[in-house]
Amino acid sequence: MATLAQAIRLALHYGEEHLGVTDIFGEDVGAPLGGVFTCTQGLKTAWNSPLDERGIVATALGIAYAGGKPVAEIQFCDYIYNVIDLLKLCGNAHWSSAGEYHVPMVLMTPVGAGIHGSMYHSHSFESMATHIQGWKVVMPSNAKDAYGLMLSAIADPNPVLFLAPKGLMRAKGEEHIPGEPEDERQLHQMIDAPVGDRQDWQPRWPAVQDYRVPIGQARTCRKGSDVTVVGYGRLLHLCTQAADQLQEQGISAEVIDLRTLYPFDEQSVFASVRKTGRLLVVNEDTEVTNFGEHVIRRVLDECFYDLQAPPKLVAGLDVPGVGLAWGYEKNSIPQLADIVEAMRTVAQSQP
Amino acid sequence: MALSGSPELTRWTPPVLDEACKLAIHNLMVKSRACEEALIRMVRTGHGYFWIGSPGEEGFGVPLGMLVHKGHGPAFDYLHLHYRSAPTVLAMGSQPIDLLRQMRSTVTDPYSKGRNFVNHFAIKPWNIVPVTPTIETQYAVAPGTALVQRRHGGVGISIVTGGDAGSAEGDFYSAMNWSTRPDQELPVLMLIAHNGYGISTRAERVQNTRELNRRGDGFGIRNAMVDGNDPIATWNALVEAMDYVRHERKPYILQGNVSRLYGHSSSSGASLLDEPDCLSLYEARLLREGLATAAELKAVWDRWHDALNDALHQVIEEPMPDRQHVLQHVFWDGPAGN
């Protein structure tokens, strides 16, 4: 099975060949590296930019204005903060110009902890991202969804922020991408650049197919009846593990992978909460003004009288960063035990 | 009225600066000045919330508008303008009534549907990308359109304007750096309208040189400075700069030193200040050279004043945005591609 990084690469290749992608660029995105996570190796429109995040986003905006279809990358979301006003401009260009211009661009950036990334390779960004209007925001939790979400992002005529959980970049998928070789070693030989001299290397692309995960459509990963668990990205896997553990203890959790954070699939969440009467939202962003609070607020708006227990958010501790030592990360970013405990608490809460 | 060529151009020949052209420059300078003064009157009489604009920059902005290779798509010039660009856009052929609409925030405002301050244009058929209230970001965006133009070929360039204060931001540096990557030079014409101030702060207190165009020296960017209060000198400087950018496909920085006749904005009173007036100076020149009589010049003013009065009467009757308009244009659901 393709890894999440390979899936992104295959999607970008498909985008170049079939969806009009004109430029894939950012720091170290072009040859020889092809991205620090290898997501852009071997792509024919990939090029290296100056180390200038503002220039990257602004140039993508200009390319989009001029009829191109850029996919730009900020190498780590930790370095995106100095481009917030440019993200605002990308997101408001259509509205402020009364529909005259639109901005068909994709901005991808790795997010989250889980790789011992220390202060500046561990940030989450979804809470800020979903507060920048005019953008759609997606975050896959597996390789096939990464492929399908990227194709949808490329095809969308609006700016789309593709948040890639960096802790999952090397994770292999559980389902084949349509057109992916059956043998993952074959895929490796076809599209992964060799270590060392790559000067003469060319990828041999498999004939991957059009497969879209619609923006705004969640996926129910585990069916259950006692508690609804809403997650996404890296921690989605901890949510399913927790659900499996609790299943053995007689607690039935329904786990929803949002996949799109803006606009998020409210109806799927509401339907599940109306069934279970209980809600837990899980992510690794810091807890104050957290995107999960928005999910809970919308559930309170629409499902208040269906609730049998207070909704709960499990999120990162509200501290300035994720420290390098494991003692910092494990005690500030939700771990499996934290999620299991929260899930049990919500499922068993009584008035 | 933009004196533009055809989309198939492989060489650009500027319009001839003859007597008719010199009189056209005057007409467009008056068009812009009369429009801006009408906008100031509107904000003073309660027909608008806030004014910011360009009186005093007509000598720099009008020749630019007349020299733009106007059209849609990468064969033509892209314009990344700032909010003191009315002379340029009006010289390209826009109608003053649309600025009055934007000042009054009517739903008929074609540039923003009453959403943005006045002088925030967006005109896709002429490649004028949305003007932003930020004073510097346009410099960093221009290399993006220029990149597409480099690939496209032809004579289309990306023109970006800003003020001396905006040039202090890092985006100005980004524009110079991205436009001069080895073997990837971009056809960007960077313009600085130096009016001597950033709101209330005098430039000489916060910039280490008056010659901001010389910032380009470190990047090997050809650059020049011109008296922006002189439209003829500006015309000639722009022709030289455009000829270079269009045909060499490399960046150029041109600084025009201009006046700020009504201060920063309505927030500072928008009162007439004692600075050189490019329009008065130009009219004196036309009289001195015998290209027009005082009566003929006055007739130009009268014509624009009458047109603006008629426009204002029309605009104040036009509808304002309402609840139904708020959610329009958040996302685009048509085909991708500008």
HADDOCK unambig.tbl for C-alpha pairs under 7 A between the chains (distance, minus, plus):
assign (segid A and resid 55 and name CA) (segid B and resid 140 and name CA) 5.78 0.50 0.50
assign (segid A and resid 55 and name CA) (segid B and resid 174 and name CA) 5.84 0.50 0.50
assign (segid A and resid 58 and name CA) (segid B and resid 140 and name CA) 5.47 0.50 0.50
assign (segid A and resid 58 and name CA) (segid B and resid 141 and name CA) 4.45 0.50 0.50
assign (segid A and resid 59 and name CA) (segid B and resid 140 and name CA) 6.70 0.50 0.50
assign (segid A and resid 59 and name CA) (segid B and resid 141 and name CA) 5.13 0.50 0.50
assign (segid A and resid 59 and name CA) (segid B and resid 143 and name CA) 5.94 0.50 0.50
assign (segid A and resid 59 and name CA) (segid B and resid 144 and name CA) 4.00 0.50 0.50
assign (segid A and resid 60 and name CA) (segid B and resid 144 and name CA) 6.14 0.50 0.50
assign (segid A and resid 61 and name CA) (segid B and resid 141 and name CA) 6.36 0.50 0.50
assign (segid A and resid 61 and name CA) (segid B and resid 144 and name CA) 6.72 0.50 0.50
assign (segid A and resid 62 and name CA) (segid B and resid 141 and name CA) 4.99 0.50 0.50
assign (segid A and resid 62 and name CA) (segid B and resid 142 and name CA) 6.09 0.50 0.50
assign (segid A and resid 62 and name CA) (segid B and resid 143 and name CA) 6.85 0.50 0.50
assign (segid A and resid 62 and name CA) (segid B and resid 144 and name CA) 3.84 0.50 0.50
assign (segid A and resid 62 and name CA) (segid B and resid 145 and name CA) 4.65 0.50 0.50
assign (segid A and resid 63 and name CA) (segid B and resid 144 and name CA) 4.56 0.50 0.50
assign (segid A and resid 63 and name CA) (segid B and resid 145 and name CA) 5.15 0.50 0.50
assign (segid A and resid 63 and name CA) (segid B and resid 148 and name CA) 6.36 0.50 0.50
assign (segid A and resid 65 and name CA) (segid B and resid 145 and name CA) 6.79 0.50 0.50
assign (segid A and resid 65 and name CA) (segid B and resid 338 and name CA) 5.82 0.50 0.50
assign (segid A and resid 66 and name CA) (segid B and resid 73 and name CA) 6.48 0.50 0.50
assign (segid A and resid 66 and name CA) (segid B and resid 74 and name CA) 6.38 0.50 0.50
assign (segid A and resid 66 and name CA) (segid B and resid 145 and name CA) 5.29 0.50 0.50
assign (segid A and resid 66 and name CA) (segid B and resid 148 and name CA) 6.56 0.50 0.50
assign (segid A and resid 66 and name CA) (segid B and resid 338 and name CA) 6.29 0.50 0.50
assign (segid A and resid 67 and name CA) (segid B and resid 337 and name CA) 4.88 0.50 0.50
assign (segid A and resid 67 and name CA) (segid B and resid 338 and name CA) 4.88 0.50 0.50
assign (segid A and resid 68 and name CA) (segid B and resid 337 and name CA) 6.98 0.50 0.50
assign (segid A and resid 93 and name CA) (segid B and resid 130 and name CA) 6.57 0.50 0.50
assign (segid A and resid 94 and name CA) (segid B and resid 329 and name CA) 5.96 0.50 0.50
assign (segid A and resid 94 and name CA) (segid B and resid 330 and name CA) 6.58 0.50 0.50
assign (segid A and resid 95 and name CA) (segid B and resid 329 and name CA) 4.78 0.50 0.50
assign (segid A and resid 95 and name CA) (segid B and resid 330 and name CA) 5.26 0.50 0.50
assign (segid A and resid 96 and name CA) (segid B and resid 112 and name CA) 5.32 0.50 0.50
assign (segid A and resid 96 and name CA) (segid B and resid 115 and name CA) 6.19 0.50 0.50
assign (segid A and resid 96 and name CA) (segid B and resid 116 and name CA) 6.68 0.50 0.50
assign (segid A and resid 97 and name CA) (segid B and resid 111 and name CA) 5.57 0.50 0.50
assign (segid A and resid 97 and name CA) (segid B and resid 112 and name CA) 4.53 0.50 0.50
assign (segid A and resid 97 and name CA) (segid B and resid 122 and name CA) 5.73 0.50 0.50
assign (segid A and resid 97 and name CA) (segid B and resid 130 and name CA) 6.11 0.50 0.50
assign (segid A and resid 98 and name CA) (segid B and resid 111 and name CA) 6.58 0.50 0.50
assign (segid A and resid 98 and name CA) (segid B and resid 112 and name CA) 4.71 0.50 0.50
assign (segid A and resid 98 and name CA) (segid B and resid 113 and name CA) 5.56 0.50 0.50
assign (segid A and resid 98 and name CA) (segid B and resid 329 and name CA) 6.21 0.50 0.50
assign (segid A and resid 99 and name CA) (segid B and resid 329 and name CA) 5.26 0.50 0.50
assign (segid A and resid 100 and name CA) (segid B and resid 122 and name CA) 6.79 0.50 0.50
assign (segid A and resid 100 and name CA) (segid B and resid 124 and name CA) 6.34 0.50 0.50
assign (segid A and resid 101 and name CA) (segid B and resid 124 and name CA) 6.88 0.50 0.50
assign (segid A and resid 101 and name CA) (segid B and resid 338 and name CA) 6.49 0.50 0.50
assign (segid A and resid 102 and name CA) (segid B and resid 332 and name CA) 6.53 0.50 0.50
assign (segid A and resid 102 and name CA) (segid B and resid 338 and name CA) 6.87 0.50 0.50
assign (segid A and resid 104 and name CA) (segid B and resid 336 and name CA) 6.05 0.50 0.50
assign (segid A and resid 104 and name CA) (segid B and resid 337 and name CA) 6.81 0.50 0.50
assign (segid A and resid 134 and name CA) (segid B and resid 330 and name CA) 5.90 0.50 0.50
assign (segid A and resid 134 and name CA) (segid B and resid 331 and name CA) 6.43 0.50 0.50
assign (segid A and resid 157 and name CA) (segid B and resid 332 and name CA) 6.44 0.50 0.50
assign (segid A and resid 157 and name CA) (segid B and resid 333 and name CA) 6.89 0.50 0.50
assign (segid A and resid 157 and name CA) (segid B and resid 335 and name CA) 6.48 0.50 0.50
assign (segid A and resid 157 and name CA) (segid B and resid 336 and name CA) 4.40 0.50 0.50
assign (segid A and resid 158 and name CA) (segid B and resid 331 and name CA) 6.43 0.50 0.50
assign (segid A and resid 158 and name CA) (segid B and resid 332 and name CA) 6.32 0.50 0.50
